[in-house]
Amino acid sequence: MKITIENNEAKFLFRIADTSLILGQRLAELCSKGPFLEEDIALSNCSLDLFGRAEELYKIIASIEGNKFTPDDYVFRRNEREYYNIKLVEQPNEDFAWTMARQFMHDVWAKEVFTQLLSSKNQQLVGLSEKVLKEIEYSLIHSRDWLYRLGLGTEESNSRTQAAFDHLLKYVEEIFNFDELDKTYLTNVENIEKVWQDEINRVLSEINVERKEIQPLTMRDFRDGFHSEHIGHLLSIMQYLPRAYPEAKWS
Amino acid sequence: MVVIDIHKEHQEIWNYLSEVPDPEIPIINLVELGVIRNVEKQNESLIITITPTYTGCPAKKLFEDLIREKLIEKGFEDITINTVLSPAWNTDWLSEATKAKMMAEGISPPTDDNKVVICPKCKSENTKRLSQFGSTPCQSFHSCNDCLEPFNYFKCHR
């Protein structure tokens, strides 16, 4: 059965759920490949938080939609154009500075989004938001700490951090092109951009990384399921097993 | 702080659930960890309400399996396990007795807002954090500056 989305709230929540999932998958790619053992564990822990967050959101989506789809159905049975994550989080790990810059940019966004969802009319969503805000705060400490260490570290770590922001900032503009759905389910969309810009600018100025005028990439909106080229590769790895062996079960 | 809302009439079931160890920190059980929020009995069917420690805790599914396994072993057949996220799990639900048990087993228990982390071996407060993330989502990794013991600290989460 093809997965369709009927309800506006579900459509909106897919954006947040898919963003959590795809970033979780990016971090999971680093499991056993972290720069050192403690960081490997840290990245895997953050990945688990993101997967858990996505899973709970998919459950809420299924209950809004009143269908029988499980989180696994949503994760493994949708194609690129049926994913609605922000393009920032599908960008590859490239190097550790990219990973941390991407994480920090995401965490600042996620914190404000879930803070606004505390006022949702959907009580399941309010309960989840209360819970995940604690986890986001912890992840934010981690990603922000790393940016200080990298930005204020050596010439090499600073230049890589600069390169990471120069690249990743190209993908940010679409996040703030809010549509009617965002405006319906979030309480103050303008504040999401304001909080985000202020915090990014504050941290960059403190870590000697320049916020350059970046020409955003002209790609169509993630809200319509448009992506950079990376999502297909990511999904093909993530979905391979359940698509090839639909009957496979953990035993 | 109310640790756990134990319904006296289901004491027997709570006792069974106390026999289920946390799969990742087996020295404490699921009741002590605070993940079991409610036990209800409707005729022959049992409804257990649980809450995860962290949304991404990999032991989440295992909690359910272990609870089911234990209750089946005790002769129950009709078991429903519901998960709730609110109120969010927090370490204030751990009793002093549970914290003492952790300490005795070498896991430093949570303290107020992580201000003081005590070495479980020599009880020194002169310790340092090696990593914000430990071997499970609920722990961070530390070492003692006095006796050099490396240890896990169960993070204060509230």
HADDOCK unambig.tbl for C-alpha pairs under 7 A between the chains (distance, minus, plus):
assign (segid A and resid 38 and name CA) (segid B and resid 131 and name CA) 6.03 0.50 0.50
assign (segid A and resid 41 and name CA) (segid B and resid 133 and name CA) 6.57 0.50 0.50
assign (segid A and resid 41 and name CA) (segid B and resid 134 and name CA) 6.98 0.50 0.50
assign (segid A and resid 42 and name CA) (segid B and resid 133 and name CA) 4.99 0.50 0.50
assign (segid A and resid 45 and name CA) (segid B and resid 137 and name CA) 5.96 0.50 0.50
assign (segid A and resid 48 and name CA) (segid B and resid 56 and name CA) 4.65 0.50 0.50
assign (segid A and resid 48 and name CA) (segid B and resid 57 and name CA) 6.83 0.50 0.50
assign (segid A and resid 49 and name CA) (segid B and resid 55 and name CA) 6.04 0.50 0.50
assign (segid A and resid 49 and name CA) (segid B and resid 56 and name CA) 4.27 0.50 0.50
assign (segid A and resid 50 and name CA) (segid B and resid 56 and name CA) 6.86 0.50 0.50
assign (segid A and resid 51 and name CA) (segid B and resid 56 and name CA) 6.05 0.50 0.50
assign (segid A and resid 52 and name CA) (segid B and resid 55 and name CA) 4.62 0.50 0.50
assign (segid A and resid 52 and name CA) (segid B and resid 56 and name CA) 3.70 0.50 0.50
assign (segid A and resid 53 and name CA) (segid B and resid 55 and name CA) 5.94 0.50 0.50
assign (segid A and resid 53 and name CA) (segid B and resid 56 and name CA) 6.73 0.50 0.50
assign (segid A and resid 127 and name CA) (segid B and resid 85 and name CA) 5.80 0.50 0.50
assign (segid A and resid 127 and name CA) (segid B and resid 86 and name CA) 4.91 0.50 0.50
assign (segid A and resid 128 and name CA) (segid B and resid 85 and name CA) 6.09 0.50 0.50
assign (segid A and resid 131 and name CA) (segid B and resid 88 and name CA) 5.49 0.50 0.50
